[in-house]
Amino acid sequence: MFEDIYAKGGVTLRLETGAVGLHNGVFDVVARNVTCEDGRCAVMFAPHSAINGVVQVENVLARGCAWAVTIGLGGVKKE
C-alpha cells in the first residue's frame, strides 16, 4: 500500500519486475494519491517478463513531468 507519496524530480513510484528471474512479480499493490513534480513520471510500470498480479492506482497528479503514468511493454525470455 502506497498512499500520499510525493517526489520532486525522477519517478515517484516505480514497479519493475522480471529482470532477476522468472518467479518474481508485483501482486496486490494499491497506490493512492501519487504526485510527481518536475520529474519523469508519477507512476512507472516496467513488467519485463514476470507474471504480475493486480495493481490498483488512483489519483495520480503530474506537474511539469514528461508523463503521469508510463507502462512498458512486457516480453517473454527464451527460457
C-alpha positions in Angstrom: 0.0 0.0 0.0 1.4 3.4 -1.1 -0.6 6.4 0.0 0.1 10.1 -0.3 3.5 9.8 -1.8 5.4 12.7 -3.5 8.6 13.2 -5.4 10.3 16.2 -6.9 12.2 15.0 -9.9 12.6 11.4 -11.1 9.9 8.8 -10.7 7.6 8.7 -7.6 6.5 5.1 -7.8 8.4 2.6 -10.0 7.3 -1.0 -10.3 9.8 -3.0 -12.3 9.9 -6.8 -12.4 11.3 -9.8 -14.2 14.9 -8.7 -14.6 16.1 -11.0 -11.8 14.2 -14.2 -12.5 11.0 -15.8 -13.8 9.3 -16.2 -10.4 9.1 -12.7 -9.2 6.4 -10.1 -9.8 4.1 -7.4 -8.4 0.9 -8.6 -6.7 -1.8 -6.9 -4.7 -0.4 -3.4 -4.9 -2.6 -0.4 -4.1 -1.4 3.2 -4.7 -3.4 6.3 -3.9 -2.6 10.0 -4.3 0.7 9.7 -6.1 2.3 13.1 -7.0 5.3 14.0 -9.1 6.6 17.4 -9.7 9.2 18.4 -12.4 10.2 14.8 -13.0 9.9 11.9 -15.4 6.6 10.5 -14.3 4.5 9.8 -11.2 4.0 6.0 -11.8 6.2 3.8 -14.0 5.4 0.2 -14.8 8.1 -2.0 -16.4 6.8 -5.6 -16.4 9.7 -7.2 -18.4 8.9 -10.9 -18.4 7.5 -11.6 -14.9 3.9 -12.7 -14.4 2.2 -9.9 -12.4 -1.0 -9.7 -10.4 -3.4 -6.9 -9.7 -2.2 -3.3 -9.2 -4.6 -0.5 -8.5 -3.6 3.1 -8.9 -5.9 6.0 -8.0 -5.5 9.8 -8.1 -2.2 10.4 -10.0 -1.0 14.0 -10.4 2.0 15.1 -12.5 3.1 18.7 -12.6 5.8 19.6 -15.1 6.5 16.0 -15.8 7.0 14.1 -19.1 4.2 11.7 -18.2 1.8 11.0 -15.4 1.9 7.2 -15.9 4.1 5.0 -18.2 3.6 1.3 -18.9 6.4 -0.5 -20.7 5.9 -3.5 -23.0 6.1 -6.9 -21.4 8.3 -9.5 -23.1 9.0 -13.2 -22.9 12.5 -14.6 -22.3 13.7 -17.6 -24.2 14.0 -19.6 -21.0 
